Amino acid sequence: MSADLQATDRSERGALARRHNHALVALARQVWHDDCSLESAYAQICEVAAAALEADRVGIWHLDPTHARLACVHLFQRKGALHNPPGAHEVLPLGDEYRARLGQMRVIDAADVTGDVALTAADPALAGYLERHDIVSMLDAPVRSGGELVGVVCHEQVGTPRVWTPEDQAFAASIGDYAAMAAEINRRREAENRLRYLELHDPLTDLPNRDHLLEVAHSALRPMGRGGHGLAAIHLQIEPGGVGGDDALVLPGLAAQLRREFGDVVTLARVREHAFALLPHGDLPETEALELAERCLALVQVAHHAAAVGVAFARDLAAPSAHALLRNAELASQRARADGRNRCEVFDAEHHRGLLKRLGIERALREAMTQERLQVWFQPEVDLRDGRWLAAEALLRWQDADGTLHPAEEFIDVAESSGLIVPLGRWVLDNACRLACGWTARDGTAPVLRVNVSARQFEQPNLLADIEQVLQQTGLPRARLCLELTETALLADAEGAAHTLSRLRALGIGVALDDFGTGWASLGYLKRLPIDAIKLDRSFIGGLPEDRYDSAIVEAVATIARKIGIDVVAEGVESQAQADALLALGILRAQGFLFAPALDHAELLARYGAG
């Protein structure tokens, strides 16, 4: 070959290689795109390969190693630009000779298949395929993944044989690599999708889990969407251990029933161990949401399970929040469960705000206990005849982080419901007894300390032991301590209460019945319980001296108490006229703003102490 011809040949081959390279680069941009499926990738690979090599047919075949056969998964026919023409998806047994060449060669180059006797004679199925489609030349590239043969890309020429150039062979080998990479990307994508599915679904019931439901709710609440103002969430709490035994066997069946009943109109998810949640696909009026909740409840009851259902609406949210919507529905179901079995409750935003406030108070109270921001104040009790200091009631005060001092009325309910009242009561008793040890009135007597005991404290089995321990540690004489109890503390177990009060009296500790007259059985307590004093509720004092009914009640109580030897203390005395009326009616002891409000210890001693 002359130098000019060689130069021309090199130039043409270089141009062909560049064209092939450009085709591969463009193909990569399309195939590796996130939105490109495996089928789309195969279609593009076949079409680009056919155009670049000017091949009549390009097919991608998958190897089934178990059955030693090849299956065509995509075929492109350049004539007519047809993808997967009729009869394209053929399956051929894999011949030994063909398999050996795929395992050994970068490409199988057959310029004239009729002359390759070693290949076709040993493989009648392949020979029949080539003859059936009038294939005379082929350039097949193995598809390998992890070093293992997984398929083959077949570039085929029909009618007239052709010679495949080294550039053609290199390009075909790259196409085989592209098919392998497309399959690997798809495998990883499927693995990621499977992992994502497992992350968002419950393995026991195969329902979406809480995370999945949150995603659905978040999409529904998007401001750019329908706004979700009528969006509802339903939380279905199943009581464990119902008819049917093992919950691991019962719950999948229940989930299947719920899916059959509601799957077309809601997203159903398992959000807790024994709880499902339903998110309707569209906005619902409140009545329809409640009907849906009642249907859930009825279905569970048919399955012989008890349940509680909570319903929450997006309209009650301060801001769009999937977490808040599902939480509200769950809180409503908890309220339904607390009120009884097989109930349905709607989330009450006002109630929830109150609950949050109570939780905040509880948290702050716990911090106050550890940070020593609690104080004991005292309200004195005086003799109405001469104003002498007779006793003082210990009152808890809490100074919050801002320095605001809170009376017990602002937090006592939270302390009661949370159980904090027990350690708080113990703290008040200890500190009040320590301070009371130094009390001396101006007449030289030692005033009595009155300490409130809540119903929850009174129920504690170690109450008496705690009181004795405090008295021993502080040195306060037993006769100077009087415990104040309300009717609530005595209602639950009157016989047990009488026994405890008798033991207190036996120790020399006084007992007073607080807020006397506000309960249904106050007079009965005077007969049945060992009590030293009653504190007449302020509701009977406010009308004095004008209200004749209040006057009659106060006089009757004073007369009864005097005859059975019980002291009476009038609470809430605010005027001298009230004090004068009480004295005239036979009441000798009182406390109230007329004499002094609650005072800190220093003020108490400065106003009433002997010093």
C-alpha positions as CSV (number, residue, x, y, z in Angstrom):
1,M,0.0,0.0,0.0
2,S,1.3,3.4,-0.9
3,A,2.1,6.1,1.7
4,D,-0.9,8.1,0.5
5,L,-3.3,5.2,0.8
6,Q,-1.9,4.4,4.3
7,A,-2.4,8.0,5.3
8,T,-5.9,8.0,4.0
9,D,-6.7,4.8,5.8
10,R,-5.4,6.1,9.1
11,S,-7.4,9.3,8.7
12,E,-10.6,7.4,8.0
13,R,-10.0,5.0,10.8
14,G,-9.3,8.0,13.1
15,A,-12.4,9.7,12.0
16,L,-14.4,6.5,12.7
17,A,-12.9,6.1,16.1
18,R,-13.8,9.7,16.9
19,R,-17.3,9.2,15.7
20,H,-17.6,6.1,17.8
21,N,-16.2,8.0,20.8
22,H,-18.7,10.9,20.4
23,A,-21.5,8.4,20.2
24,L,-20.4,6.7,23.4
25,V,-20.1,10.1,25.2
26,A,-23.6,11.1,24.1
27,L,-25.0,7.7,25.0
28,A,-23.5,8.0,28.5
29,R,-25.3,11.3,29.1
30,Q,-28.6,9.6,28.3
31,V,-28.1,6.2,30.0
32,W,-26.8,7.4,33.3
33,H,-29.6,9.9,33.9
34,D,-31.5,9.2,37.1
35,D,-34.8,9.0,35.2
36,C,-33.6,6.5,32.7
37,S,-35.0,3.0,33.3
38,L,-33.2,-0.2,32.4
39,E,-35.6,-0.7,29.4
40,S,-34.9,2.9,28.2
41,A,-31.2,2.4,28.6
42,Y,-31.2,-0.8,26.6
43,A,-33.3,0.8,23.9
44,Q,-30.8,3.7,23.6
45,I,-27.8,1.4,23.7
46,C,-29.1,-0.7,20.9
47,E,-30.2,2.3,18.7
48,V,-26.9,4.1,19.1
49,A,-24.9,0.9,18.4
50,A,-26.9,0.2,15.3
51,A,-26.3,3.8,14.0
52,A,-22.6,3.9,14.8
53,L,-21.8,0.5,13.4
54,E,-24.4,0.7,10.6
55,A,-25.6,-2.7,11.8
56,D,-28.9,-4.0,10.7
57,R,-29.9,-5.5,14.1
58,V,-28.6,-5.0,17.6
59,G,-29.9,-7.1,20.5
60,I,-29.2,-7.4,24.2
61,W,-29.5,-11.0,25.6
62,H,-29.5,-12.0,29.2
63,L,-27.8,-15.3,30.3
64,D,-29.7,-17.7,32.5
65,P,-26.8,-19.8,33.9
66,T,-29.1,-22.3,35.7
67,H,-30.6,-23.4,32.4
68,A,-27.7,-22.5,30.1
69,R,-29.8,-20.3,27.8
70,L,-29.9,-16.8,26.4
71,A,-33.0,-14.6,26.4
72,C,-33.3,-11.6,24.2
73,V,-34.5,-8.7,26.4
74,H,-34.3,-5.9,23.8
75,L,-33.9,-5.8,20.0
76,F,-33.5,-2.9,17.6
77,Q,-34.0,-3.2,13.9
78,R,-32.5,-0.4,11.9
79,K,-34.8,-0.8,9.0
80,G,-38.0,1.0,10.0
81,A,-36.3,2.0,13.3
82,L,-38.2,-0.7,15.2
83,H,-37.7,-1.6,18.8
84,N,-38.7,-5.1,19.8
85,P,-40.5,-6.1,16.5
86,P,-42.8,-9.1,16.6
87,G,-40.9,-12.3,17.6
88,A,-38.0,-10.3,19.1
89,H,-38.0,-11.9,22.5
90,E,-36.4,-15.3,21.6
91,V,-34.8,-17.8,23.9
92,L,-31.9,-19.9,22.7
93,P,-29.9,-22.7,24.4
94,L,-26.3,-21.6,24.9
95,G,-23.9,-23.8,22.9
96,D,-20.6,-24.9,24.3
97,E,-18.5,-23.3,21.5
98,Y,-20.4,-20.0,21.7
99,R,-20.1,-20.0,25.5
100,A,-16.3,-20.7,25.3
101,R,-15.7,-17.9,22.9
102,L,-17.8,-15.5,25.1
103,G,-15.6,-16.4,28.0
104,Q,-12.3,-16.0,26.2
105,M,-12.8,-13.1,23.8
106,R,-13.4,-9.4,24.0
107,V,-15.7,-9.8,21.0
108,I,-16.8,-12.6,18.8
109,D,-16.0,-11.4,15.3
110,A,-17.7,-13.4,12.5
111,A,-17.5,-11.6,9.1
112,D,-19.2,-14.6,7.4
113,V,-21.1,-16.9,9.8
114,T,-21.6,-19.5,7.0
115,G,-17.9,-20.0,6.9
116,D,-17.5,-20.4,10.7
117,V,-18.2,-24.2,10.7
118,A,-16.8,-24.6,14.2
119,L,-19.4,-22.2,15.6
120,T,-22.5,-23.2,13.6
121,A,-22.0,-26.9,13.2
122,A,-21.6,-27.4,16.9
123,D,-24.6,-25.2,17.8
124,P,-27.7,-26.1,15.7
125,A,-29.9,-23.7,17.7
126,L,-27.6,-20.8,16.9
127,A,-27.3,-21.9,13.2
128,G,-31.1,-22.0,13.0
129,Y,-31.4,-18.5,14.5
130,L,-28.9,-17.0,12.0
131,E,-30.6,-18.7,9.1
132,R,-34.1,-17.7,10.3
133,H,-33.1,-14.0,10.3
134,D,-30.8,-14.1,7.3
135,I,-27.9,-13.0,9.4
136,V,-24.6,-13.3,7.6
137,S,-22.2,-11.3,9.8
138,M,-22.1,-10.8,13.6
139,L,-20.1,-8.9,16.1
140,D,-21.0,-10.1,19.6
141,A,-19.7,-8.5,22.8
142,P,-19.9,-10.3,26.2
143,V,-21.6,-8.5,29.0
144,R,-19.8,-9.1,32.3
145,S,-20.6,-8.0,35.8
146,G,-18.1,-8.6,38.7
147,G,-16.1,-10.8,36.3
148,E,-19.0,-13.1,35.6
149,L,-20.7,-13.5,32.2
150,V,-24.3,-12.2,32.5
151,G,-25.2,-11.6,28.8
152,V,-24.2,-10.6,25.3
153,V,-24.8,-7.7,22.9
154,C,-25.3,-9.0,19.4
155,H,-24.5,-6.7,16.4
156,E,-25.9,-8.4,13.3
157,Q,-25.7,-7.8,9.5
158,V,-28.4,-9.2,7.2
159,G,-28.0,-10.2,3.6
160,T,-24.5,-9.2,2.6
161,P,-21.4,-10.2,4.7
162,R,-19.2,-7.4,6.0
163,V,-15.8,-7.0,7.7
164,W,-15.8,-5.5,11.2
165,T,-12.9,-3.1,11.6
166,P,-10.7,-3.0,14.8
167,E,-12.6,0.3,15.5
168,D,-15.9,-1.5,15.1
169,Q,-14.7,-4.2,17.5
170,A,-13.5,-1.7,20.1
171,F,-16.8,0.1,19.9
172,A,-18.8,-3.1,20.2
173,A,-16.8,-4.1,23.3
174,S,-17.6,-0.7,24.8
175,I,-21.3,-1.3,24.1
176,G,-21.0,-4.5,26.0
177,D,-19.6,-2.6,28.9
178,Y,-22.4,-0.1,28.7
179,A,-25.0,-2.8,28.8
180,A,-23.2,-4.3,31.9
181,M,-23.1,-0.9,33.6
182,A,-26.8,-0.2,32.8
183,A,-27.7,-3.6,34.4
184,E,-25.5,-2.8,37.4
185,I,-27.1,0.6,37.8
186,N,-30.5,-0.9,37.7
187,R,-29.5,-3.6,40.2
188,R,-28.3,-1.0,42.6
189,R,-31.3,1.2,42.0
190,E,-33.6,-1.8,42.7
191,A,-31.6,-2.6,45.9
192,E,-31.9,1.1,47.0
193,N,-35.6,1.0,46.2
194,R,-36.0,-2.2,48.2
195,L,-34.1,-0.7,51.1
196,R,-36.2,2.4,50.8
197,Y,-39.3,0.2,50.8
198,L,-38.1,-1.6,53.9
199,E,-37.4,1.7,55.6
200,L,-40.9,2.9,54.9
201,H,-42.9,-0.2,55.5
202,D,-43.7,-2.4,58.5
203,P,-42.3,-5.9,58.1
204,L,-45.1,-7.6,60.1
205,T,-48.1,-6.2,58.1
206,D,-46.4,-4.9,55.0
207,L,-48.2,-1.6,55.5
208,P,-46.5,1.8,55.2
209,N,-44.9,2.8,58.5
210,R,-45.0,6.1,60.4
211,D,-42.2,7.6,58.3
212,H,-44.0,6.8,55.1
213,L,-47.3,8.3,56.5
214,L,-45.4,11.4,57.5
215,E,-44.2,11.8,54.0
216,V,-47.7,11.4,52.6
217,A,-49.1,13.9,55.2
218,H,-46.3,16.4,54.5
219,S,-47.1,16.3,50.7
220,A,-50.8,16.8,51.5
221,L,-50.1,19.8,53.7
222,R,-47.9,21.6,51.3
223,P,-49.0,25.2,50.8
224,M,-48.5,24.8,47.0
225,G,-50.9,21.9,47.0
226,R,-54.5,21.8,48.2
227,G,-53.5,23.3,51.5
228,G,-54.8,20.4,53.5
229,H,-57.1,22.5,55.6
230,G,-59.7,19.7,55.6
231,L,-57.1,17.0,56.0
232,A,-57.9,14.6,58.8
233,A,-55.8,11.9,60.5
234,I,-57.2,8.9,62.4
235,H,-55.2,7.0,65.0
236,L,-56.5,3.6,65.8
237,Q,-55.1,2.1,69.1
238,I,-55.7,-1.6,69.4
239,E,-55.8,-3.2,72.9
240,P,-53.2,-6.0,72.9
241,G,-54.1,-9.6,73.7
242,G,-57.5,-9.7,72.2
243,V,-59.3,-12.8,70.9
244,G,-57.0,-14.8,68.6
245,G,-53.9,-15.1,70.8
246,D,-50.6,-14.0,69.5
247,D,-50.6,-10.4,68.3
248,A,-47.9,-11.3,65.7
249,L,-50.6,-13.5,64.1
250,V,-53.6,-11.3,64.7
251,L,-52.2,-7.9,63.6
252,P,-51.5,-8.9,60.0
253,G,-55.0,-10.2,59.6
254,L,-56.4,-7.0,61.1
255,A,-54.2,-5.0,58.8
256,A,-55.5,-6.9,55.8
257,Q,-59.1,-6.3,56.9
258,L,-58.4,-2.6,57.2
259,R,-56.7,-2.5,53.8
260,R,-59.6,-4.3,52.1
261,E,-62.2,-1.9,53.8
262,F,-60.4,1.4,53.4
263,G,-57.4,1.0,51.1
264,D,-59.1,2.8,48.2
265,V,-59.8,6.0,50.1
266,V,-57.0,6.3,52.7
267,T,-53.3,5.7,53.2
268,L,-53.2,3.1,55.9
269,A,-50.1,2.7,58.0
270,R,-48.9,0.8,61.1
271,V,-47.5,3.5,63.3
272,R,-47.0,1.8,66.7
273,E,-46.8,-1.7,68.0
274,H,-50.5,-1.9,68.4
275,A,-51.7,1.1,66.5
276,F,-52.7,2.0,62.9
277,A,-53.2,5.4,61.4
278,L,-55.4,6.4,58.4
279,L,-54.9,9.5,56.3
280,P,-57.8,10.1,53.9
281,H,-56.8,10.8,50.3
282,G,-58.9,14.0,50.2
283,D,-60.2,16.7,52.4
284,L,-63.1,15.5,54.5
285,P,-65.9,17.3,56.3
286,E,-65.8,16.6,60.1
287,T,-68.9,14.4,60.0
288,E,-67.4,12.2,57.3
289,A,-64.1,11.9,59.1
290,L,-65.9,10.8,62.2
291,E,-68.0,8.3,60.3
292,L,-64.8,6.9,58.9
293,A,-63.3,6.6,62.5
294,E,-66.5,4.9,63.7
295,R,-66.3,2.4,60.9
296,C,-62.7,1.6,61.9
297,L,-63.9,1.1,65.5
298,A,-66.7,-1.2,64.3
299,L,-64.4,-3.3,62.1
300,V,-62.0,-3.9,65.0
301,Q,-64.8,-4.8,67.3
302,V,-66.1,-7.4,64.8
303,A,-62.6,-8.9,65.0
304,H,-63.2,-9.2,68.7
305,H,-60.6,-6.5,69.7
306,A,-61.1,-3.5,71.9
307,A,-59.8,-0.2,70.5
308,A,-59.7,3.6,70.9
309,V,-59.8,6.0,68.1
310,G,-58.5,9.6,67.9
311,V,-59.3,12.1,65.1
312,A,-57.3,15.3,64.4
313,F,-57.8,17.9,61.7
314,A,-55.2,20.1,60.0
315,R,-57.4,23.2,60.6
316,D,-56.3,23.0,64.3
317,L,-52.6,23.3,63.5
318,A,-50.9,26.5,64.2
319,A,-48.7,25.8,61.1
320,P,-48.7,22.9,58.6
321,S,-47.0,20.0,60.3
322,A,-47.3,16.3,59.5
323,H,-45.7,15.4,62.8
324,A,-48.2,17.6,64.7
325,L,-51.2,16.3,62.8
326,L,-50.4,12.6,63.6
327,R,-49.4,13.4,67.2
328,N,-52.7,15.2,67.7
329,A,-54.6,12.2,66.5
330,E,-52.6,9.9,68.8
331,L,-53.2,12.2,71.8
332,A,-57.0,12.1,71.0
333,S,-56.9,8.3,71.0
334,Q,-55.1,8.3,74.3
335,R,-57.9,10.4,75.8
336,A,-60.4,8.0,74.3
337,R,-58.6,5.1,75.8
338,A,-58.4,6.7,79.2
339,D,-62.1,7.3,79.2
340,G,-63.1,3.8,78.4
341,R,-62.9,1.0,75.8
342,N,-64.2,1.3,72.2
343,R,-64.5,5.1,72.2
344,C,-63.7,7.8,69.7
345,E,-62.4,11.3,70.6
346,V,-61.6,14.4,68.5
347,F,-58.5,16.3,69.3
348,D,-59.2,19.4,71.3
349,A,-56.7,22.1,70.6
350,E,-57.7,24.1,73.7
351,H,-57.3,21.0,75.9
352,H,-53.9,20.3,74.3
353,R,-52.7,23.9,75.0
354,G,-53.8,23.4,78.6
355,L,-51.9,20.1,78.7
356,L,-48.8,21.7,77.3
357,K,-49.0,24.4,79.9
358,R,-49.3,21.8,82.7
359,L,-46.3,19.9,81.3
360,G,-44.3,23.1,81.3
361,I,-45.3,23.8,84.9
362,E,-44.4,20.3,85.9
363,R,-41.0,20.6,84.2
364,A,-40.3,23.9,85.8
365,L,-41.4,22.6,89.2
366,R,-38.9,19.8,88.9
367,E,-36.1,22.2,88.1
368,A,-37.2,24.4,91.0
369,M,-36.8,21.5,93.4
370,T,-33.3,20.8,92.2
371,Q,-32.2,24.4,92.0
372,E,-33.5,25.4,95.5
373,R,-36.1,27.9,94.2
374,L,-38.8,26.8,96.6
375,Q,-39.8,28.8,99.8
376,V,-42.0,28.2,102.8
377,W,-44.2,31.2,103.7
378,F,-46.7,31.4,106.6
379,Q,-50.1,32.9,107.3
380,P,-50.6,33.5,111.0
381,E,-53.7,32.5,112.9
382,V,-54.7,34.8,115.8
383,D,-57.0,34.9,118.8
384,L,-60.0,37.2,117.9
385,R,-60.2,38.4,121.5
386,D,-56.8,39.9,121.8
387,G,-54.9,39.4,118.5
388,R,-52.4,36.9,120.1
389,W,-50.4,34.8,117.6
390,L,-51.7,31.2,118.1
391,A,-50.5,29.3,115.0
392,A,-49.4,29.7,111.4
393,E,-50.2,27.7,108.3
394,A,-47.2,26.8,106.1
395,L,-47.7,27.7,102.5
396,L,-45.5,26.7,99.6
397,R,-44.1,29.4,97.3
398,W,-42.2,28.8,94.0
399,Q,-39.9,31.4,92.5
400,D,-39.5,30.8,88.8
401,A,-36.5,31.5,86.6
402,D,-37.7,35.0,86.0
403,G,-38.0,35.8,89.7
404,T,-41.8,35.7,89.8
405,L,-43.1,34.2,93.1
406,H,-46.0,31.9,92.5
407,P,-48.5,30.8,95.3
408,A,-49.4,27.2,95.5
409,E,-52.8,27.8,94.0
410,E,-51.1,28.3,90.6
411,F,-49.4,24.9,90.5
412,I,-50.8,22.6,93.2
413,D,-53.1,20.8,90.7
414,V,-50.1,20.0,88.5
415,A,-48.1,18.8,91.5
416,E,-51.1,16.5,92.5
417,S,-51.6,15.0,89.1
418,S,-47.9,14.4,88.4
419,G,-47.1,12.9,91.8
420,L,-44.7,15.8,92.7
421,I,-47.0,16.6,95.6
422,V,-45.4,13.8,97.6
423,P,-41.8,15.0,97.5
424,L,-43.0,18.6,97.7
425,G,-45.1,17.9,100.8
426,R,-42.1,16.2,102.4
427,W,-39.9,19.2,101.7
428,V,-42.5,21.7,103.1
429,L,-42.9,19.6,106.2
430,D,-39.1,19.4,106.8
431,N,-38.4,23.1,106.2
432,A,-41.5,24.4,108.0
433,C,-40.6,22.3,111.1
434,R,-37.1,23.6,111.1
435,L,-38.2,27.2,111.0
436,A,-41.0,26.7,113.6
437,C,-38.6,25.5,116.1
438,G,-37.5,29.1,116.7
439,W,-41.0,30.5,117.1
440,T,-42.0,32.4,120.3
441,A,-45.0,34.7,120.5
442,R,-44.9,38.0,122.4
443,D,-46.7,36.4,125.3
444,G,-44.0,33.8,125.6
445,T,-46.0,30.9,124.1
446,A,-44.8,28.7,121.2
447,P,-47.3,28.9,118.3
448,V,-48.5,25.7,116.6
449,L,-47.4,24.9,113.0
450,R,-50.1,23.8,110.6
451,V,-49.0,21.9,107.5
452,N,-51.3,20.8,104.7
453,V,-51.3,17.1,103.7
454,S,-52.7,16.3,100.3
455,A,-54.8,13.2,99.5
456,R,-51.9,11.6,97.7
457,Q,-49.6,12.2,100.6
458,F,-52.1,10.8,103.1
459,E,-52.3,7.6,101.1
460,Q,-48.5,7.0,101.3
461,P,-47.8,4.0,103.6
462,N,-44.7,5.7,105.0
463,L,-46.5,8.9,106.0
464,L,-46.2,8.4,109.8
465,A,-42.6,7.2,109.5
466,D,-41.7,10.3,107.5
467,I,-43.4,12.6,110.0
468,E,-41.6,11.0,112.9
469,Q,-38.3,11.2,111.1
470,V,-38.8,14.9,110.4
471,L,-39.7,15.7,114.0
472,Q,-36.7,13.8,115.3
473,Q,-34.3,15.6,112.8
474,T,-35.7,19.1,113.4
475,G,-36.4,18.9,117.1
476,L,-40.0,20.3,116.8
477,P,-42.2,19.1,119.7
478,R,-45.0,16.8,118.5
479,A,-47.6,18.9,120.2
480,R,-46.7,21.9,118.1
481,L,-47.4,20.2,114.8
482,C,-50.9,20.0,113.3
483,L,-51.7,18.4,110.0
484,E,-54.4,19.9,107.8
485,L,-56.4,17.5,105.6
486,T,-59.4,18.1,103.3
487,E,-62.4,16.0,102.8
488,T,-60.9,14.7,99.6
489,A,-58.1,13.1,101.5
490,L,-60.6,11.2,103.7
491,L,-63.2,10.2,101.1
492,A,-61.6,7.2,99.5
493,D,-61.2,5.1,102.6
494,A,-62.9,6.6,105.6
495,E,-62.1,3.6,107.8
496,G,-58.4,3.6,106.8
497,A,-58.4,7.4,107.3
498,A,-59.7,7.1,110.8
499,H,-57.1,4.5,111.7
500,T,-54.3,6.8,110.4
501,L,-55.7,9.8,112.2
502,S,-55.9,7.8,115.4
503,R,-52.2,6.9,115.1
504,L,-51.3,10.5,114.5
505,R,-53.2,11.6,117.6
506,A,-51.5,8.8,119.6
507,L,-48.2,10.3,118.6
508,G,-49.3,13.7,120.0
509,I,-49.7,15.3,116.5
510,G,-52.8,17.4,115.9
511,V,-55.2,17.0,113.0
512,A,-57.4,19.7,111.5
513,L,-60.1,19.4,108.8
514,D,-59.5,22.1,106.2
515,D,-62.2,23.9,104.1
516,F,-64.9,22.6,106.4
517,G,-68.4,22.9,105.1
518,T,-67.6,22.6,101.4
519,G,-68.1,18.8,101.3
520,W,-71.2,16.6,101.5
521,A,-70.3,14.8,104.7
522,S,-68.4,17.3,106.8
523,L,-70.6,17.1,109.9
524,G,-70.4,13.3,109.8
525,Y,-66.6,13.5,110.0
526,L,-66.9,15.3,113.4
527,K,-68.5,12.2,114.8
528,R,-66.5,9.5,113.1
529,L,-63.0,10.9,112.9
530,P,-60.5,11.9,115.6
531,I,-60.1,15.6,114.8
532,D,-58.7,18.5,116.9
533,A,-59.8,21.4,114.8
534,I,-61.9,22.5,111.9
535,K,-61.1,25.4,109.6
536,L,-64.3,27.0,108.5
537,D,-64.3,27.7,104.8
538,R,-64.1,31.3,103.7
539,S,-67.4,30.9,101.7
540,F,-69.3,31.1,105.0
541,I,-67.3,34.2,106.1
542,G,-67.8,36.5,103.2
543,G,-71.5,37.2,103.9
544,L,-70.9,38.2,107.5
545,P,-72.4,40.1,109.3
546,E,-75.3,40.8,106.9
547,D,-76.1,37.3,105.6
548,R,-78.4,35.6,108.2
549,Y,-77.8,32.1,106.6
550,D,-74.0,32.4,107.0
551,S,-74.5,33.7,110.5
552,A,-76.7,30.7,111.4
553,I,-74.3,28.2,109.9
554,V,-71.3,29.7,111.6
555,E,-73.1,29.8,115.0
556,A,-74.3,26.2,114.6
557,V,-70.8,24.9,113.8
558,A,-69.3,26.9,116.7
559,T,-71.9,25.4,119.1
560,I,-71.3,21.8,117.9
561,A,-67.5,22.2,118.0
562,R,-67.6,23.7,121.5
563,K,-69.7,20.8,122.8
564,I,-67.5,18.1,121.4
565,G,-64.2,19.9,122.3
566,I,-63.0,20.9,118.8
567,D,-61.4,24.2,117.9
568,V,-62.8,26.2,115.1
569,V,-60.7,28.5,112.9
570,A,-62.4,31.0,110.5
571,E,-60.5,31.3,107.2
572,G,-60.5,34.3,104.9
573,V,-61.3,37.1,107.4
574,E,-60.9,40.4,105.5
575,S,-62.7,43.0,107.6
576,Q,-63.1,44.0,111.2
577,A,-66.9,43.6,110.8
578,Q,-66.4,40.0,109.9
579,A,-64.1,39.5,112.9
580,D,-66.5,41.1,115.3
581,A,-69.4,39.0,113.9
582,L,-67.3,35.8,114.3
583,L,-66.5,36.6,117.9
584,A,-70.1,37.3,118.6
585,L,-71.1,33.9,117.1
586,G,-68.6,32.0,119.3
587,I,-65.6,31.7,117.0
588,L,-62.3,32.5,118.8
589,R,-59.6,31.8,116.2
590,A,-59.2,33.3,112.7
591,Q,-56.8,33.9,109.9
592,G,-57.0,36.2,106.8
593,F,-55.9,39.4,105.2
594,L,-57.3,41.5,108.1
595,F,-54.5,40.2,110.2
596,A,-51.8,39.4,107.7
597,P,-51.4,37.8,104.2
598,A,-48.9,35.0,103.7
599,L,-45.5,36.2,104.9
600,D,-42.0,35.0,104.5
601,H,-40.4,33.8,107.7
602,A,-38.6,37.0,108.5
603,E,-41.7,39.1,108.1
604,L,-43.7,36.7,110.2
605,L,-41.3,37.0,113.1
606,A,-41.0,40.8,112.7
607,R,-44.7,41.2,112.9
608,Y,-45.7,38.5,115.5
609,G,-42.5,37.2,117.1
610,A,-41.2,37.9,120.6
611,G,-37.9,39.4,119.3
